[in-house]
C-alpha cells in the first residue's frame, strides 16, 4: 500500500497547546507593540519558516522558534473550530 494513501494522525497534547497559546499571545502582543500587523507577520512566519517576520523584542523570535510550526497551526485551527463551529 502506498504511504500517501494512509491517513496520518497528528496530535498536540493539552500541555503543549497551552504553551503554544502563551507563546503566540506574547508574539502577537509584541508585534502589535512594535507597530506591525500581527496577523500578517504570523502568517508570513508560518508559511515561510523565516523568523525575520517576528521581532527579537521581548524574546518573541526566540520563543516562537522553540515550537514546531505544525503545532502552532494545529492549535490555531483547533481553537478556531472550537470557537466558531462548535460553539
N, CA, C and O of each residue as an XYZ file, in Angstrom:
348
protein
N       0.848     -1.185      0.000
C       0.000      0.000      0.000
C       0.896      1.251      0.000
O       1.896      1.305      0.715
N       0.537      2.216     -0.781
C       1.276      3.461     -0.877
C       1.135      4.263      0.414
O       0.032      4.406      0.941
N       2.254      4.787      0.926
C       2.216      5.552      2.182
C       1.379      6.819      2.084
O       0.926      7.341      3.103
N       1.169      7.318      0.877
C       0.378      8.530      0.699
C      -1.125      8.250      0.692
O      -1.935      9.177      0.686
N      -1.487      6.978      0.694
C      -2.890      6.605      0.742
C      -3.408      6.483      2.168
O      -4.618      6.432      2.388
N      -2.502      6.436      3.131
C      -2.889      6.267      4.524
C      -3.058      7.624      5.199
O      -2.330      8.574      4.908
N      -4.019      7.698      6.094
C      -4.238      8.922      6.856
C      -3.294      8.938      8.048
O      -3.248      7.999      8.841
N      -2.544     10.026      8.154
C      -1.619     10.185      9.271
C      -2.348     10.895     10.406
O      -3.253     11.694     10.166
N      -1.955     10.603     11.628
C      -2.565     11.249     12.783
C      -1.579     12.235     13.395
O      -0.415     11.912     13.630
N      -2.070     13.443     13.645
C      -1.266     14.488     14.279
C      -1.991     14.921     15.530
O      -3.186     15.213     15.484
N      -1.285     14.968     16.653
C      -1.930     15.298     17.912
C      -1.002     16.125     18.788
O       0.148     15.746     19.012
N      -1.486     17.229     19.272
C      -0.749     18.070     20.207
C      -1.463     17.958     21.546
O      -2.653     18.256     21.645
N      -0.742     17.529     22.572
C      -1.400     17.364     23.874
C      -1.744     18.717     24.497
O      -1.264     19.759     24.051
N      -2.576     18.683     25.522
C      -3.086     19.919     26.134
C      -1.986     20.792     26.727
O      -2.061     22.018     26.637
N      -0.970     20.186     27.327
C       0.123     20.973     27.911
C       0.880     21.727     26.828
O       1.206     22.903     26.993
N       1.157     21.050     25.725
C       1.839     21.717     24.615
C       0.954     22.809     24.025
O       1.436     23.893     23.696
N      -0.338     22.523     23.893
C      -1.267     23.509     23.344
C      -1.285     24.761     24.217
O      -1.308     25.877     23.699
N      -1.275     24.583     25.524
C      -1.255     25.726     26.442
C       0.027     26.533     26.245
O      -0.012     27.763     26.232
N       1.155     25.854     26.092
C       2.435     26.521     25.866
C       2.411     27.301     24.548
O       2.896     28.431     24.485
N       1.855     26.708     23.511
C       1.740     27.382     22.211
C       0.894     28.644     22.360
O       1.249     29.694     21.826
N      -0.213     28.548     23.076
C      -1.093     29.711     23.262
C      -0.374     30.833     24.003
O      -0.521     32.003     23.650
N       0.402     30.485     25.025
C       1.154     31.513     25.765
C       2.170     32.200     24.867
O       2.284     33.426     24.867
N       2.904     31.407     24.106
C       3.919     31.972     23.216
C       3.271     32.827     22.132
O       3.756     33.920     21.838
N       2.191     32.351     21.538
C       1.532     33.118     20.489
C       0.940     34.423     21.019
O       0.905     35.426     20.306
N       0.480     34.410     22.257
C      -0.016     35.644     22.874
C       1.118     36.648     23.022
O       0.944     37.828     22.720
N       2.274     36.190     23.481
C       3.444     37.065     23.613
C       3.866     37.604     22.257
O       4.129     38.798     22.108
N       3.928     36.726     21.274
C       4.340     37.141     19.926
C       3.347     38.156     19.360
O       3.754     39.187     18.825
N       2.062     37.873     19.474
C       1.028     38.781     18.967
C       1.155     40.163     19.631
O       1.162     41.188     18.948
N       1.253     40.177     20.955
C       1.350     41.446     21.680
C       2.621     42.208     21.311
O       2.598     43.433     21.193
N       3.718     41.496     21.132
C       4.978     42.136     20.747
C       4.868     42.752     19.358
O       5.317     43.876     19.138
N       4.275     42.025     18.428
C       4.102     42.567     17.077
C       3.245     43.826     17.096
O       3.564     44.817     16.439
N       2.166     43.776     17.847
C       1.295     44.953     17.966
C       2.053     46.128     18.585
O       1.973     47.258     18.104
N       2.773     45.845     19.638
C       3.554     46.854     20.354
C       4.572     47.531     19.431
O       4.836     48.727     19.557
N       5.137     46.758     18.507
C       6.153     47.281     17.596
C       5.548     47.914     16.344
O       6.283     48.391     15.479
N       4.213     47.923     16.237
C       3.556     48.593     15.117
C       3.333     47.739     13.882
O       3.000     48.265     12.819
N       3.510     46.432     14.005
C       3.280     45.521     12.880
C       1.840     45.025     12.896
O       1.161     45.095     13.921
N       1.380     44.523     11.752
C       0.099     43.833     11.692
C       0.380     42.389     12.128
O       0.971     41.623     11.368
N      -0.041     42.008     13.352
C       0.312     40.690     13.888
C      -0.136     39.522     13.018
O       0.598     38.544     12.875
N      -1.327     39.609     12.437
C      -1.839     38.506     11.633
C      -0.945     38.300     10.404
O      -0.539     37.175     10.110
N      -0.642     39.383      9.695
C       0.204     39.274      8.500
C       1.582     38.711      8.831
O       2.099     37.864      8.103
N       2.172     39.177      9.916
C       3.514     38.729     10.293
C       3.517     37.257     10.684
O       4.417     36.511     10.299
N       2.518     36.842     11.445
C       2.442     35.441     11.881
C       2.200     34.537     10.681
O       2.818     33.477     10.578
N       1.318     34.933      9.777
C       1.072     34.136      8.565
C       2.363     34.046      7.751
O       2.703     32.972      7.254
N       3.073     35.139      7.611
C       4.346     35.120      6.882
C       5.322     34.136      7.501
O       5.992     33.387      6.790
N       5.404     34.138      8.822
C       6.288     33.203      9.515
C       5.833     31.757      9.311
O       6.650     30.886      9.011
N       4.543     31.502      9.471
C       4.039     30.133      9.336
C       4.238     29.592      7.919
O       4.562     28.417      7.745
N       4.048     30.434      6.919
C       4.194     29.982      5.537
C       5.651     29.756      5.148
O       5.973     28.794      4.451
N       6.517     30.636      5.596
C       7.902     30.601      5.123
C       8.867     29.922      6.093
O       9.871     29.346      5.675
N       8.562     29.991      7.381
C       9.505     29.494      8.382
C      10.608     30.489      8.679
O      11.510     30.201      9.466
N      10.545     31.658      8.059
C      11.576     32.680      8.242
C      11.310     33.454      9.532
O      10.307     34.161      9.627
N      12.191     33.334     10.524
C      11.975     34.016     11.795
C      12.083     35.539     11.723
O      11.757     36.232     12.686
N      12.541     36.060     10.578
C      12.659     37.514     10.427
C      11.303     38.208     10.476
O      11.249     39.423     10.666
N      10.211     37.472     10.311
C       8.875     38.048     10.428
C       8.523     38.393     11.877
O       7.579     39.143     12.128
N       9.273     37.851     12.817
C       8.987     38.032     14.245
C      10.126     38.842     14.866
O      11.291     38.481     14.701
N       9.814     39.926     15.576
C      10.880     40.742     16.161
C      11.567     40.044     17.341
O      11.009     39.147     17.971
N      12.778     40.483     17.610
C      13.537     39.963     18.760
C      13.022     40.535     20.081
O      13.249     39.956     21.143
N      12.342     41.653     20.013
C      11.820     42.336     21.201
C      11.030     41.353     22.071
O      10.282     40.528     21.547
N      11.189     41.435     23.371
C      10.510     40.555     24.341
C      10.810     39.068     24.114
O      10.044     38.201     24.535
N      11.935     38.784     23.442
C      12.320     37.393     23.160
C      11.300     36.660     22.293
O      11.272     35.430     22.270
N      10.453     37.421     21.573
C       9.388     36.812     20.770
C       9.953     35.864     19.720
O       9.425     34.767     19.538
N      11.014     36.263     19.028
C      11.585     35.410     17.984
C      12.141     34.113     18.573
O      11.904     33.031     18.035
N      12.869     34.222     19.661
C      13.415     33.017     20.291
C      12.312     32.090     20.782
O      12.403     30.871     20.636
N      11.283     32.666     21.357
C      10.197     31.846     21.908
C       9.444     31.102     20.808
O       9.158     29.913     20.952
N       9.118     31.789     19.708
C       8.339     31.135     18.652
C       9.153     30.053     17.952
O       8.587     29.085     17.444
N      10.463     30.206     17.922
C      11.311     29.207     17.262
C      11.432     27.917     18.074
O      11.911     26.909     17.554
N      11.010     27.933     19.329
C      11.071     26.735     20.178
C       9.875     25.818     20.003
O       9.806     24.761     20.631
N       8.932     26.209     19.155
C       7.785     25.334     18.891
C       7.684     25.075     17.392
O       8.001     25.932     16.567
N       7.243     23.891     17.073
C       7.071     23.486     15.677
C       5.963     24.309     15.025
O       4.925     24.552     15.640
N       6.178     24.733     13.797
C       5.128     25.468     13.085
C       3.878     24.611     12.925
O       2.765     25.136     12.943
N       4.047     23.300     12.769
C       2.890     22.402     12.668
C       2.057     22.441     13.947
O       0.827     22.405     13.893
N       2.723     22.514     15.085
C       2.000     22.593     16.358
C       1.238     23.907     16.469
O       0.107     23.934     16.953
N       1.853     24.985     16.024
C       1.180     26.288     16.053
C      -0.081     26.226     15.195
O      -1.153     26.646     15.628
N       0.052     25.700     13.975
C      -1.097     25.626     13.076
C      -2.194     24.732     13.644
O      -3.377     25.048     13.519
N      -1.810     23.616     14.269
C      -2.804     22.716     14.847
C      -3.594     23.416     15.944
O      -4.818     23.293     16.006
N      -2.899     24.152     16.811
C      -3.578     24.869     17.896
C      -4.454     25.974     17.336
O      -5.570     26.173     17.818
N      -3.980     26.698     16.332
C      -4.783     27.762     15.737
C      -6.054     27.216     15.099
O      -7.134     27.775     15.287
N      -5.930     26.132     14.349
C      -7.102     25.531     13.700
C      -8.064     24.988     14.747
O      -9.271     25.215     14.663
N      -7.533     24.271     15.730
C      -8.397     23.714     16.784
C      -9.148     24.817     17.521
O     -10.349     24.698     17.759
N      -8.454     25.879     17.880
C      -9.071     26.989     18.611
C     -10.156     27.646     17.768
O     -11.237     27.949     18.272
N      -9.875     27.867     16.493
C     -10.863     28.471     15.600
C     -12.100     27.589     15.482
O     -13.226     28.066     15.627
N     -11.890     26.314     15.222
C     -13.025     25.402     15.038
C     -13.846     25.283     16.313
O     -15.076     25.295     16.265
N     -13.179     25.170     17.444
C     -13.915     25.065     18.709
C     -14.740     26.315     18.974
O     -15.852     26.226     19.494
N     -14.207     27.474     18.622
C     -14.901     28.737     18.889
C     -15.975     29.038     17.847
O     -17.090     29.425     18.198
N     -15.649     28.866     16.589
C     -16.535     29.299     15.505
C     -17.519     28.236     15.025
O     -18.617     28.572     14.580
N     -17.153     26.985     15.105
C     -18.005     25.939     14.555
C     -18.723     25.155     15.638
O     -19.891     24.803     15.478
N     -18.043     24.880     16.728
C     -18.619     24.066     17.802
C     -19.026     24.909     19.006
O     -18.841     24.480     20.145
N     -19.562     26.067     18.781
C     -19.945     26.961     19.889
C     -20.920     26.325     20.814
O     -21.338     26.945     21.792
